[in-house]
């Protein structure tokens, strides 16, 4: 009898141990590699970090490779003017590669941010999946700018009625994905579903080649009037790039029930007290972009576009407004983006 009990205990320990190992391996499903800078002068140091989808730091456990060769530690210094491809591995998983460069002259770089356009709806029960993913991304990096574009009907008698519906069809009709939800990165890249499992796709876009243009805004709101200066600085010549400017007015803190068919947010089928943030309320330019004069996009120039407009009628709380400006290239892809709130007087984010 004692022998049988011992065998049972041993079996239980083996199963329990295997189960624990399985849970540890499944606790994350991606390796997210980032660098503290994408460009620096020769003989300076670039430092790498690794996190998982949950935001847990695994830098100390990861192995780093530069141009396919394993390095010691998580830093890279080079005496050569050269570009390197870097990856990281954690157990059986390998990160997407990022590019870093060492140069001989000081270059003007700007903080690189990613635009997330979330096509969503209060009626859309699966759209909470993208909202959850955006929260996870924001927990890992500040270099994302989300915009919630509510669709598809302003008709209260329609089953897909959304009180915040905004007609973005001029852009939406050019996208490959149909239906909802759908998230797009830098306007043209589909965020792979399920989005909460693909945070690396977003964070990787904050890495690599620098956009070489930065934005700074100065918005004021007074007596029902918006005055907004959008400044764009160029650290290379963009005269052949066909750049366009897009400027959004968003609103935060909007309360309206949200349908939910997912396991996220405790799986509640209708979230009555849902707070809708970053909701697109107006576009101060054409939604497809307003051309930036090519002669203004030369090296080291600053282009300023000023707006003086009334607060949109659909804004319910002026103090909750947010402004987003981004530059798109000839392919319609966002090159860089920034957000601001009334009263800010932003400087360029030079790195």
N, C-alpha and C positions, 0 to 999 in steps of 0.2 A: 504493500500500500504506500509506504514512504517513497518507494522508487517511482511509482505512478505519479504521486504528487510532485516529486522533483522534476519529472519529465514535463508535467503540465506547467509548472512554474517556468522551466527553461523555455518551453514553447511560447508561453505568454511574453517572456522577456524579449525573445527574438522578434515576435510579431510587433510588440510595442516599440522596440528599437527601430525596426524597419519602417513602422508607421511614422515615427518621429523624423527619420531621415527623409521620408517622402514629403512630409509637411515642410521641412526646411527647404528642400529643393523647389517646392512649388510656391514658396513665399514670395518669390519675385519671378518675373518672366521677361525681363529685358535688362540690358546693361547700357546705361546712359553715360557716355564719356563727354566731358567738357574740359576746356582749357581756360585759364584765367585771362588769356589774351591770344589773339590769332596772329599778331605781328609784333615783333620787337627787334631791337638792334642786335647785331652780332655780339656775342659774349654775354648777353643777358639771358635770363632764365624764364622759361614758360612752365607753369605748374598744371598738372592734370588731376582731375577728380572723377570718381565713378560713383554713381548712385543707381538704385533700382527704381522700379515703377512706384514704389511706396515712399520714395524719398530717403530711404536709408543709405547712409554713406558706406561704401565698400572699398574706398580708396586703398586702405591698408592691405586688403585681401586680394586686390586685383593685380594682374600682370599687364604691363604696358609694352607695346611694340611700336617701333619707329621704322617705317619703310620695311616692315616685316621682320625686323630684328628685335629681339627682346632686350629691354633696357633694365637697369637696376633703379628701383625707386619710381617716382612719379614726376620727375622733372627732366627738362631737356634744355641744354645749352649748346650753342653752336658758334664756332668761330668763322663759319662760312656763310656767304650770302646764298641762302638755299631755302627751298620749300620742302616740307616733310609731311608724309601721311602717317597718322597715328591711330592705333586701335587699342582696345583694352579687352582682356578676357577675364571672366569670373566663372570658375568652374567650367562647365561645357559651353557657356555662352560667350559670344564675342560682340562687341559694340559695332555700330556703324563707324566708318572711318571719318576723321576730321583732318583738316589741313591747317598747318601752322607754318609761319614764314619768319626767317631772320633776314634783316636788310642792313645796308650800310648807311642809310640816311634816315633821319626821323621823318615818318609819314604821319599825316593827319588822319586819324581813324575816329570813327564815331561808334557809340554803343549801338549794337545790332539788335533790333527788336523784331518780333514776329507778329503779324496780324492774324487773328483768328476770327473769321466770319462764320458765325453759328446760325445756320438757317433753321429756325425753330418755330414753335407755336404752343400756346397754352393748351390747346386741344390735343397736342401730339404726345402721346403717352411714352414714346420711346426717346423723345428729345431730351429727357432728363439724363440720358447716358452721356451726351456730349457736355451738358452742364457739369456733370460730375467730373468728367475728364478735365475740363477747364480748371476746376478747383484744384485737382491734383497737380496740374502743370504749374499753376500759380504758387503752389506750395514748394515747388522746386526752383523756380526762376522768376525774377521780376521782369524779365525781358519779353513778355507777351502782352499784347493789347487785344482783348476780346471785344467783339461787337455782336450783339444778339439781333439778328434780322428776323422779325416775326412775320410769319406767313400763314395762310394764304388769303383769308377773306375778312373784309370789313363789314360784311352783312350779318347783323345779329341773328337772322333767321337761318343762316348757313351752319351746318353741323361743324364746320371748321372755322367758325368765327373766332377771331382774336382781336381784342380791343386795341392791340398795339401793332396790328398789321401794317407793314410798310411795303409799298410796291417797288421791289428791287428786281423786277422781271428783266430789265435791260441788262443786268449782269447775270442773273440766275439762268436765263435762257441760253447763255453761252457756256454754261458748265455741263460737264458730262453726266453728272449724277442727277437722277430724278427722285422725287419723293423726299420724305423727311424722316429722321433728321439727316443733316449733312453738314459737316464742318469743312471749311476750306482755309488753307494756310497760305498767307501772302496772296490771297485772292484766287490763285489758279491751281493749287495743289490740294487734292482731296485728302483729308485726314482719314487714314485707314480705320475702318470699323473692325472690332469694337475699340473706340477711341481711348477708353481708360487703360487698355493694354498696349497702347502705342504712343506713350508720352515721348519716347525717344525721337519719334518723327518730328515732333514740334521742337524739342530742345536742340536737336541737331541743327536746326535752321538758325539758331542763335550763334552758331560756331562757323569756322571756316573763313572764306574771303570776306573782307570788310566791305560794307556797302558804299563807302566813300562819299556818302552824303548824310547829313544829320538835320534834324528838325528841332525847332524851338518855337513855342507859342506864347502869346501874351493875350489871354482872354479876360475881358471884363464884362459884367452884366449889371446894368443899372437902368432903372425906370423902364423896364420892359424892352431894353435894347441890348443886343450883343455887339460888342466891338472886339474883333479878333484879328491879331496879326500872326500870320504863319510865316516863319523864316526858314529858309532852306540854304544850307551851306554845302558847297561842293569841293571835295579835295582831289578831284580829277576832272577831266574835260568830258562832259556829257552831251555836247552839242549834237552828236549824231544819234542820240539815244531816244529821242521822241518822248521825253518825260511828260507825265501828267500829274496833277495834284488832285487829291480827293479829300474833302473835309466833311466830317460827320458831326452832328449834334446828337448826343446820347442822353438818356435819363436813367438814373439809378433809383432803387427803393420803391419800385412799383409793385403794389400788392394785388394779386389776382390768382384764383385757384389754378393749379397746374395738374393736368392728368399725368399719371405715371404708371406705365406697364412694366417697369423694370424692378430689379431687386435693390436699386440704389435708393437712398433716402428712406431706408427702412421698408421699402416695398409698399408704401402707402399708395393706394390707387388714385386718390385725388388729394393733393396737398393743398389744403385750404389757405394756408398762410404763406404761400410761396412768395419770396421776394425776387422780382425780376430786375436784374441789373444790366447795365451796358446796352440798354434797349435803343435801337436806332429810331430817332424821332424825325430827323430832317437831314438833308444833304445840302450843304452850302454851295457846292459845285455840282456839275452833272455827276451822277453816280458812276458813270464810265470814265470820269476824269476831265479835268480842265487843262488844256495844254499850257506848259511852262515855256515861255519864249526861249528858243534855243540859245540866243545870245546871252541869256542870263545864267546859263548852266556851265560856264567856263570854270577852269581851275581857280579855286580860292574865292570865287564870287559868292555873294549872299543874295538870294532872291526873296523878296517880301511880297506877300499877297495879303491885302487887308480887306476885312469884311465888316460891314455895319448894317445889321439886319434886326428885325423885330424877333423877340423870343417866339418860337413856333407855337401856334395855338394849341397843339396837342400836348405840350409840356405841362404837367400838373404841379410840379414843384421846382421852381427856378433854381433853388439852392442845390438840387440834385443833378444838375446838368453836368455833362462831361463832353469834352471836345477831342476828336481824334482826327489827325491829319496824316496822310501817307502819300508817298510818291510811287507811281507805277511806271514801268518801262514800256517799250514799244510792244512787248508781248502781253501787256496787261498784268504783269506780275509786280507785287509790291516790293520795292527796293528797301525801304525803311519806313518806320511808323512810330508815332508817339501820341500819347494822350495827355490831356491837361484839364484842370478845373479852373473855374473863374477865380481871378485874383492872383494866379500864378504869373510870374515873369521869368520864363525859362531861359536858361543858358544852353548853348549847344553842349551835348554830352561827348566831349572830346576825350579820347582814351590815349 
